[in-house]
């Protein structure tokens, strides 16, 4: 069973950058896709980015396109979310999640990490 652990969150000023990491263990394969989601206080969890485990395809929400980059390092069993030009509205708990579907719907992701807080100050 796949297990996910996020790290790399923190406090950053608007315009700054952070890189989130998602350590993946317990059974990866080319059928696995990893999604990054975020949830701000009193808001629903929303899709940010997703990637095939082998890195061959990526997808981004319009709100992060051009600022965030998702990548994998299969040799280290890691998935990264590089976040640049951060805005206060990016403040949220960020989660990585695993699925065998190619979907933006969090309901299609059966496995989730514990989340990491990202706070962007203005």
Rosetta constraint file for C-alpha pairs under 8 A:
AtomPair CA 1 CA 26 HARMONIC 5.13 0.50
AtomPair CA 1 CA 27 HARMONIC 5.93 0.50
AtomPair CA 2 CA 24 HARMONIC 6.82 0.50
AtomPair CA 2 CA 25 HARMONIC 5.57 0.50
AtomPair CA 2 CA 26 HARMONIC 4.44 0.50
AtomPair CA 2 CA 27 HARMONIC 5.44 0.50
AtomPair CA 2 CA 28 HARMONIC 6.86 0.50
AtomPair CA 2 CA 98 HARMONIC 7.51 0.50
AtomPair CA 2 CA 111 HARMONIC 7.04 0.50
AtomPair CA 3 CA 24 HARMONIC 5.81 0.50
AtomPair CA 3 CA 25 HARMONIC 5.15 0.50
AtomPair CA 3 CA 26 HARMONIC 5.88 0.50
AtomPair CA 3 CA 111 HARMONIC 7.21 0.50
AtomPair CA 3 CA 112 HARMONIC 7.62 0.50
AtomPair CA 3 CA 113 HARMONIC 7.24 0.50
AtomPair CA 4 CA 22 HARMONIC 6.28 0.50
AtomPair CA 4 CA 23 HARMONIC 5.59 0.50
AtomPair CA 4 CA 24 HARMONIC 4.89 0.50
AtomPair CA 4 CA 25 HARMONIC 6.61 0.50
AtomPair CA 4 CA 96 HARMONIC 7.08 0.50
AtomPair CA 4 CA 97 HARMONIC 7.17 0.50
AtomPair CA 4 CA 111 HARMONIC 7.65 0.50
AtomPair CA 4 CA 112 HARMONIC 6.34 0.50
AtomPair CA 4 CA 113 HARMONIC 4.68 0.50
AtomPair CA 4 CA 114 HARMONIC 7.82 0.50
AtomPair CA 5 CA 22 HARMONIC 5.43 0.50
AtomPair CA 5 CA 23 HARMONIC 5.13 0.50
AtomPair CA 5 CA 24 HARMONIC 6.87 0.50
AtomPair CA 5 CA 96 HARMONIC 7.89 0.50
AtomPair CA 5 CA 113 HARMONIC 5.12 0.50
AtomPair CA 5 CA 114 HARMONIC 6.55 0.50
AtomPair CA 5 CA 115 HARMONIC 7.73 0.50
AtomPair CA 6 CA 20 HARMONIC 7.02 0.50
AtomPair CA 6 CA 21 HARMONIC 5.51 0.50
AtomPair CA 6 CA 22 HARMONIC 4.40 0.50
AtomPair CA 6 CA 23 HARMONIC 6.40 0.50
AtomPair CA 6 CA 95 HARMONIC 6.95 0.50
AtomPair CA 6 CA 96 HARMONIC 6.80 0.50
AtomPair CA 6 CA 113 HARMONIC 6.21 0.50
AtomPair CA 6 CA 114 HARMONIC 6.84 0.50
AtomPair CA 6 CA 115 HARMONIC 5.94 0.50
AtomPair CA 6 CA 116 HARMONIC 6.12 0.50
AtomPair CA 7 CA 20 HARMONIC 5.82 0.50
AtomPair CA 7 CA 21 HARMONIC 5.21 0.50
AtomPair CA 7 CA 22 HARMONIC 6.52 0.50
AtomPair CA 7 CA 115 HARMONIC 7.90 0.50
AtomPair CA 7 CA 116 HARMONIC 6.04 0.50
AtomPair CA 8 CA 18 HARMONIC 7.20 0.50
AtomPair CA 8 CA 19 HARMONIC 6.05 0.50
AtomPair CA 8 CA 20 HARMONIC 4.55 0.50
AtomPair CA 8 CA 21 HARMONIC 6.00 0.50
AtomPair CA 8 CA 116 HARMONIC 7.14 0.50
AtomPair CA 9 CA 18 HARMONIC 7.16 0.50
AtomPair CA 9 CA 19 HARMONIC 7.61 0.50
AtomPair CA 9 CA 20 HARMONIC 6.20 0.50
AtomPair CA 9 CA 116 HARMONIC 5.28 0.50
AtomPair CA 9 CA 117 HARMONIC 5.20 0.50
AtomPair CA 9 CA 118 HARMONIC 4.92 0.50
AtomPair CA 9 CA 119 HARMONIC 7.94 0.50
AtomPair CA 10 CA 18 HARMONIC 7.89 0.50
AtomPair CA 10 CA 117 HARMONIC 6.17 0.50
AtomPair CA 10 CA 118 HARMONIC 5.04 0.50
AtomPair CA 10 CA 119 HARMONIC 6.13 0.50
AtomPair CA 11 CA 118 HARMONIC 6.15 0.50
AtomPair CA 11 CA 119 HARMONIC 4.74 0.50
AtomPair CA 11 CA 120 HARMONIC 5.91 0.50
AtomPair CA 11 CA 121 HARMONIC 7.32 0.50
AtomPair CA 12 CA 16 HARMONIC 6.09 0.50
AtomPair CA 12 CA 17 HARMONIC 7.22 0.50
AtomPair CA 12 CA 18 HARMONIC 7.66 0.50
AtomPair CA 12 CA 118 HARMONIC 7.89 0.50
AtomPair CA 12 CA 119 HARMONIC 6.33 0.50
AtomPair CA 12 CA 120 HARMONIC 5.01 0.50
AtomPair CA 12 CA 121 HARMONIC 6.25 0.50
AtomPair CA 13 CA 86 HARMONIC 7.65 0.50
AtomPair CA 13 CA 120 HARMONIC 5.36 0.50
AtomPair CA 13 CA 121 HARMONIC 4.77 0.50
AtomPair CA 13 CA 122 HARMONIC 6.19 0.50
AtomPair CA 14 CA 85 HARMONIC 6.98 0.50
AtomPair CA 14 CA 86 HARMONIC 5.32 0.50
AtomPair CA 14 CA 87 HARMONIC 5.01 0.50
AtomPair CA 14 CA 88 HARMONIC 6.23 0.50
AtomPair CA 14 CA 120 HARMONIC 5.69 0.50
AtomPair CA 14 CA 121 HARMONIC 5.68 0.50
AtomPair CA 14 CA 122 HARMONIC 5.33 0.50
AtomPair CA 15 CA 84 HARMONIC 7.07 0.50
AtomPair CA 15 CA 85 HARMONIC 4.19 0.50
AtomPair CA 15 CA 86 HARMONIC 4.88 0.50
AtomPair CA 15 CA 87 HARMONIC 6.38 0.50
AtomPair CA 16 CA 84 HARMONIC 6.16 0.50
AtomPair CA 16 CA 85 HARMONIC 5.49 0.50
AtomPair CA 16 CA 86 HARMONIC 5.52 0.50
AtomPair CA 17 CA 82 HARMONIC 7.49 0.50
AtomPair CA 17 CA 83 HARMONIC 5.40 0.50
AtomPair CA 17 CA 84 HARMONIC 4.39 0.50
AtomPair CA 17 CA 85 HARMONIC 6.23 0.50
AtomPair CA 17 CA 86 HARMONIC 6.17 0.50
AtomPair CA 18 CA 82 HARMONIC 6.18 0.50
AtomPair CA 18 CA 83 HARMONIC 5.25 0.50
AtomPair CA 18 CA 84 HARMONIC 6.74 0.50
AtomPair CA 19 CA 80 HARMONIC 6.72 0.50
AtomPair CA 19 CA 81 HARMONIC 5.59 0.50
AtomPair CA 19 CA 82 HARMONIC 4.37 0.50
AtomPair CA 19 CA 83 HARMONIC 5.89 0.50
AtomPair CA 20 CA 80 HARMONIC 5.57 0.50
AtomPair CA 20 CA 81 HARMONIC 5.00 0.50
AtomPair CA 20 CA 82 HARMONIC 6.38 0.50
AtomPair CA 20 CA 83 HARMONIC 7.83 0.50
AtomPair CA 21 CA 78 HARMONIC 6.74 0.50
AtomPair CA 21 CA 79 HARMONIC 5.86 0.50
AtomPair CA 21 CA 80 HARMONIC 4.61 0.50
AtomPair CA 21 CA 81 HARMONIC 6.51 0.50
AtomPair CA 22 CA 78 HARMONIC 5.59 0.50
AtomPair CA 22 CA 79 HARMONIC 5.01 0.50
AtomPair CA 22 CA 80 HARMONIC 6.16 0.50
AtomPair CA 22 CA 96 HARMONIC 6.41 0.50
AtomPair CA 23 CA 77 HARMONIC 6.13 0.50
AtomPair CA 23 CA 78 HARMONIC 4.77 0.50
AtomPair CA 23 CA 79 HARMONIC 6.63 0.50
AtomPair CA 24 CA 28 HARMONIC 7.61 0.50
AtomPair CA 24 CA 77 HARMONIC 5.36 0.50
AtomPair CA 24 CA 78 HARMONIC 5.85 0.50
AtomPair CA 24 CA 79 HARMONIC 7.50 0.50
AtomPair CA 25 CA 77 HARMONIC 6.89 0.50
AtomPair CA 28 CA 32 HARMONIC 6.29 0.50
AtomPair CA 28 CA 53 HARMONIC 7.62 0.50
AtomPair CA 29 CA 53 HARMONIC 7.05 0.50
AtomPair CA 30 CA 52 HARMONIC 7.36 0.50
AtomPair CA 30 CA 53 HARMONIC 5.85 0.50
AtomPair CA 30 CA 54 HARMONIC 5.93 0.50
AtomPair CA 31 CA 52 HARMONIC 7.59 0.50
AtomPair CA 31 CA 53 HARMONIC 7.29 0.50
AtomPair CA 31 CA 100 HARMONIC 5.53 0.50
AtomPair CA 32 CA 52 HARMONIC 6.40 0.50
AtomPair CA 32 CA 53 HARMONIC 5.51 0.50
AtomPair CA 32 CA 98 HARMONIC 6.65 0.50
AtomPair CA 32 CA 99 HARMONIC 5.73 0.50
AtomPair CA 32 CA 100 HARMONIC 4.77 0.50
AtomPair CA 32 CA 101 HARMONIC 7.75 0.50
AtomPair CA 33 CA 50 HARMONIC 7.02 0.50
AtomPair CA 33 CA 51 HARMONIC 5.66 0.50
AtomPair CA 33 CA 52 HARMONIC 4.41 0.50
AtomPair CA 33 CA 53 HARMONIC 5.26 0.50
AtomPair CA 33 CA 98 HARMONIC 5.76 0.50
AtomPair CA 33 CA 99 HARMONIC 5.36 0.50
AtomPair CA 33 CA 100 HARMONIC 5.77 0.50
AtomPair CA 33 CA 101 HARMONIC 7.00 0.50
AtomPair CA 33 CA 102 HARMONIC 6.89 0.50
AtomPair CA 34 CA 50 HARMONIC 5.58 0.50
AtomPair CA 34 CA 51 HARMONIC 5.47 0.50
AtomPair CA 34 CA 52 HARMONIC 6.40 0.50
AtomPair CA 34 CA 53 HARMONIC 6.56 0.50
AtomPair CA 34 CA 79 HARMONIC 7.68 0.50
AtomPair CA 34 CA 96 HARMONIC 6.66 0.50
AtomPair CA 34 CA 97 HARMONIC 5.58 0.50
AtomPair CA 34 CA 98 HARMONIC 4.67 0.50
AtomPair CA 34 CA 99 HARMONIC 6.52 0.50
AtomPair CA 35 CA 47 HARMONIC 7.55 0.50
AtomPair CA 35 CA 48 HARMONIC 7.59 0.50
AtomPair CA 35 CA 49 HARMONIC 5.75 0.50
AtomPair CA 35 CA 50 HARMONIC 4.06 0.50
AtomPair CA 35 CA 51 HARMONIC 6.45 0.50
AtomPair CA 35 CA 96 HARMONIC 5.53 0.50
AtomPair CA 35 CA 97 HARMONIC 5.16 0.50
AtomPair CA 35 CA 98 HARMONIC 6.33 0.50
AtomPair CA 35 CA 99 HARMONIC 7.97 0.50
AtomPair CA 35 CA 104 HARMONIC 7.78 0.50
AtomPair CA 36 CA 47 HARMONIC 6.43 0.50
AtomPair CA 36 CA 48 HARMONIC 5.47 0.50
AtomPair CA 36 CA 49 HARMONIC 5.12 0.50
AtomPair CA 36 CA 50 HARMONIC 5.99 0.50
AtomPair CA 36 CA 81 HARMONIC 7.72 0.50
AtomPair CA 36 CA 94 HARMONIC 6.92 0.50
AtomPair CA 36 CA 95 HARMONIC 5.65 0.50
AtomPair CA 36 CA 96 HARMONIC 4.52 0.50
AtomPair CA 36 CA 97 HARMONIC 6.41 0.50
AtomPair CA 37 CA 45 HARMONIC 6.54 0.50
AtomPair CA 37 CA 46 HARMONIC 5.43 0.50
AtomPair CA 37 CA 47 HARMONIC 4.50 0.50
AtomPair CA 37 CA 48 HARMONIC 5.10 0.50
AtomPair CA 37 CA 49 HARMONIC 7.03 0.50
AtomPair CA 37 CA 94 HARMONIC 5.72 0.50
AtomPair CA 37 CA 95 HARMONIC 5.18 0.50
AtomPair CA 37 CA 96 HARMONIC 6.30 0.50
AtomPair CA 37 CA 97 HARMONIC 7.69 0.50
AtomPair CA 37 CA 106 HARMONIC 7.69 0.50
AtomPair CA 38 CA 45 HARMONIC 5.53 0.50
AtomPair CA 38 CA 46 HARMONIC 5.42 0.50
AtomPair CA 38 CA 47 HARMONIC 6.59 0.50
AtomPair CA 38 CA 48 HARMONIC 6.77 0.50
AtomPair CA 38 CA 92 HARMONIC 5.77 0.50
AtomPair CA 38 CA 93 HARMONIC 5.44 0.50
AtomPair CA 38 CA 94 HARMONIC 4.31 0.50
AtomPair CA 38 CA 95 HARMONIC 5.97 0.50
AtomPair CA 39 CA 43 HARMONIC 6.26 0.50
AtomPair CA 39 CA 44 HARMONIC 6.01 0.50
AtomPair CA 39 CA 45 HARMONIC 4.36 0.50
AtomPair CA 39 CA 46 HARMONIC 6.25 0.50
AtomPair CA 39 CA 92 HARMONIC 5.14 0.50
AtomPair CA 39 CA 93 HARMONIC 5.28 0.50
AtomPair CA 39 CA 94 HARMONIC 6.60 0.50
AtomPair CA 40 CA 44 HARMONIC 7.32 0.50
AtomPair CA 40 CA 45 HARMONIC 7.42 0.50
AtomPair CA 40 CA 91 HARMONIC 6.47 0.50
AtomPair CA 40 CA 92 HARMONIC 4.21 0.50
AtomPair CA 40 CA 93 HARMONIC 6.36 0.50
AtomPair CA 41 CA 92 HARMONIC 7.11 0.50
AtomPair CA 45 CA 106 HARMONIC 7.52 0.50
AtomPair CA 46 CA 106 HARMONIC 7.48 0.50
AtomPair CA 47 CA 61 HARMONIC 6.52 0.50
AtomPair CA 47 CA 104 HARMONIC 5.86 0.50
AtomPair CA 47 CA 105 HARMONIC 7.17 0.50
AtomPair CA 47 CA 106 HARMONIC 7.13 0.50
AtomPair CA 48 CA 60 HARMONIC 5.84 0.50
AtomPair CA 48 CA 61 HARMONIC 5.10 0.50
AtomPair CA 48 CA 63 HARMONIC 7.77 0.50
AtomPair CA 48 CA 64 HARMONIC 6.66 0.50
AtomPair CA 49 CA 58 HARMONIC 7.28 0.50
AtomPair CA 49 CA 59 HARMONIC 5.54 0.50
AtomPair CA 49 CA 60 HARMONIC 4.37 0.50
AtomPair CA 49 CA 61 HARMONIC 6.19 0.50
AtomPair CA 49 CA 69 HARMONIC 7.99 0.50
AtomPair CA 49 CA 70 HARMONIC 6.68 0.50
AtomPair CA 50 CA 58 HARMONIC 5.60 0.50
AtomPair CA 50 CA 59 HARMONIC 5.36 0.50
AtomPair CA 50 CA 60 HARMONIC 6.70 0.50
AtomPair CA 50 CA 70 HARMONIC 6.98 0.50
AtomPair CA 50 CA 104 HARMONIC 7.70 0.50
AtomPair CA 51 CA 55 HARMONIC 5.94 0.50
AtomPair CA 51 CA 56 HARMONIC 7.52 0.50
AtomPair CA 51 CA 57 HARMONIC 5.70 0.50
AtomPair CA 51 CA 58 HARMONIC 4.44 0.50
AtomPair CA 51 CA 59 HARMONIC 6.66 0.50
AtomPair CA 51 CA 70 HARMONIC 6.80 0.50
AtomPair CA 51 CA 71 HARMONIC 7.13 0.50
AtomPair CA 51 CA 72 HARMONIC 7.94 0.50
AtomPair CA 52 CA 56 HARMONIC 5.98 0.50
AtomPair CA 52 CA 57 HARMONIC 5.67 0.50
AtomPair CA 52 CA 58 HARMONIC 6.80 0.50
AtomPair CA 53 CA 72 HARMONIC 6.72 0.50
AtomPair CA 53 CA 74 HARMONIC 7.51 0.50
AtomPair CA 54 CA 72 HARMONIC 7.21 0.50
AtomPair CA 54 CA 74 HARMONIC 7.17 0.50
AtomPair CA 55 CA 71 HARMONIC 6.56 0.50
AtomPair CA 55 CA 72 HARMONIC 5.98 0.50
AtomPair CA 58 CA 70 HARMONIC 7.23 0.50
AtomPair CA 60 CA 64 HARMONIC 6.55 0.50
AtomPair CA 60 CA 65 HARMONIC 5.54 0.50
AtomPair CA 61 CA 65 HARMONIC 6.04 0.50
AtomPair CA 64 CA 68 HARMONIC 5.58 0.50
AtomPair CA 67 CA 83 HARMONIC 6.09 0.50
AtomPair CA 67 CA 84 HARMONIC 5.12 0.50
AtomPair CA 67 CA 85 HARMONIC 6.10 0.50
AtomPair CA 67 CA 86 HARMONIC 7.70 0.50
AtomPair CA 68 CA 81 HARMONIC 6.64 0.50
AtomPair CA 68 CA 82 HARMONIC 5.46 0.50
AtomPair CA 68 CA 83 HARMONIC 4.47 0.50
AtomPair CA 68 CA 84 HARMONIC 6.04 0.50
AtomPair CA 69 CA 80 HARMONIC 7.94 0.50
AtomPair CA 69 CA 81 HARMONIC 5.64 0.50
AtomPair CA 69 CA 82 HARMONIC 5.05 0.50
AtomPair CA 69 CA 83 HARMONIC 6.62 0.50
AtomPair CA 70 CA 79 HARMONIC 7.28 0.50
AtomPair CA 70 CA 80 HARMONIC 5.59 0.50
AtomPair CA 70 CA 81 HARMONIC 4.56 0.50
AtomPair CA 70 CA 82 HARMONIC 6.36 0.50
AtomPair CA 71 CA 79 HARMONIC 5.73 0.50
AtomPair CA 71 CA 80 HARMONIC 5.23 0.50
AtomPair CA 71 CA 81 HARMONIC 6.65 0.50
AtomPair CA 72 CA 77 HARMONIC 7.68 0.50
AtomPair CA 72 CA 78 HARMONIC 5.79 0.50
AtomPair CA 72 CA 79 HARMONIC 4.33 0.50
AtomPair CA 72 CA 80 HARMONIC 6.14 0.50
AtomPair CA 73 CA 77 HARMONIC 5.98 0.50
AtomPair CA 73 CA 78 HARMONIC 5.21 0.50
AtomPair CA 73 CA 79 HARMONIC 6.27 0.50
AtomPair CA 74 CA 78 HARMONIC 6.30 0.50
AtomPair CA 86 CA 90 HARMONIC 6.47 0.50
AtomPair CA 86 CA 120 HARMONIC 6.77 0.50
AtomPair CA 87 CA 91 HARMONIC 7.60 0.50
AtomPair CA 87 CA 120 HARMONIC 6.15 0.50
AtomPair CA 87 CA 121 HARMONIC 7.82 0.50
AtomPair CA 87 CA 122 HARMONIC 7.59 0.50
AtomPair CA 88 CA 119 HARMONIC 7.35 0.50
AtomPair CA 88 CA 120 HARMONIC 4.68 0.50
AtomPair CA 88 CA 121 HARMONIC 5.69 0.50
AtomPair CA 88 CA 122 HARMONIC 5.97 0.50
AtomPair CA 89 CA 120 HARMONIC 7.55 0.50
AtomPair CA 90 CA 118 HARMONIC 7.59 0.50
AtomPair CA 90 CA 119 HARMONIC 7.47 0.50
AtomPair CA 90 CA 120 HARMONIC 6.70 0.50
AtomPair CA 91 CA 117 HARMONIC 7.82 0.50
AtomPair CA 91 CA 118 HARMONIC 5.41 0.50
AtomPair CA 91 CA 119 HARMONIC 4.58 0.50
AtomPair CA 91 CA 120 HARMONIC 5.45 0.50
AtomPair CA 92 CA 117 HARMONIC 6.07 0.50
AtomPair CA 92 CA 118 HARMONIC 5.52 0.50
AtomPair CA 92 CA 119 HARMONIC 6.61 0.50
AtomPair CA 93 CA 115 HARMONIC 5.89 0.50
AtomPair CA 93 CA 116 HARMONIC 5.37 0.50
AtomPair CA 93 CA 117 HARMONIC 4.33 0.50
AtomPair CA 93 CA 118 HARMONIC 5.99 0.50
AtomPair CA 94 CA 115 HARMONIC 5.28 0.50
AtomPair CA 94 CA 116 HARMONIC 5.27 0.50
AtomPair CA 94 CA 117 HARMONIC 6.19 0.50
AtomPair CA 94 CA 118 HARMONIC 6.96 0.50
AtomPair CA 95 CA 112 HARMONIC 6.91 0.50
AtomPair CA 95 CA 113 HARMONIC 5.94 0.50
AtomPair CA 95 CA 114 HARMONIC 6.79 0.50
AtomPair CA 95 CA 115 HARMONIC 4.44 0.50
AtomPair CA 95 CA 116 HARMONIC 6.62 0.50
AtomPair CA 96 CA 112 HARMONIC 6.07 0.50
AtomPair CA 96 CA 113 HARMONIC 5.71 0.50
AtomPair CA 96 CA 115 HARMONIC 7.23 0.50
AtomPair CA 97 CA 109 HARMONIC 6.08 0.50
AtomPair CA 97 CA 110 HARMONIC 7.54 0.50
AtomPair CA 97 CA 111 HARMONIC 5.48 0.50
AtomPair CA 97 CA 112 HARMONIC 4.34 0.50
AtomPair CA 97 CA 113 HARMONIC 6.26 0.50
AtomPair CA 98 CA 109 HARMONIC 5.61 0.50
AtomPair CA 98 CA 110 HARMONIC 6.69 0.50
AtomPair CA 98 CA 111 HARMONIC 5.24 0.50
AtomPair CA 98 CA 112 HARMONIC 6.58 0.50
AtomPair CA 99 CA 108 HARMONIC 6.81 0.50
AtomPair CA 99 CA 109 HARMONIC 4.84 0.50
AtomPair CA 99 CA 110 HARMONIC 6.33 0.50
AtomPair CA 99 CA 111 HARMONIC 6.99 0.50
AtomPair CA 101 CA 108 HARMONIC 6.93 0.50
AtomPair CA 101 CA 109 HARMONIC 7.85 0.50
AtomPair CA 103 CA 108 HARMONIC 6.73 0.50
AtomPair CA 104 CA 108 HARMONIC 7.91 0.50
AtomPair CA 105 CA 109 HARMONIC 7.52 0.50
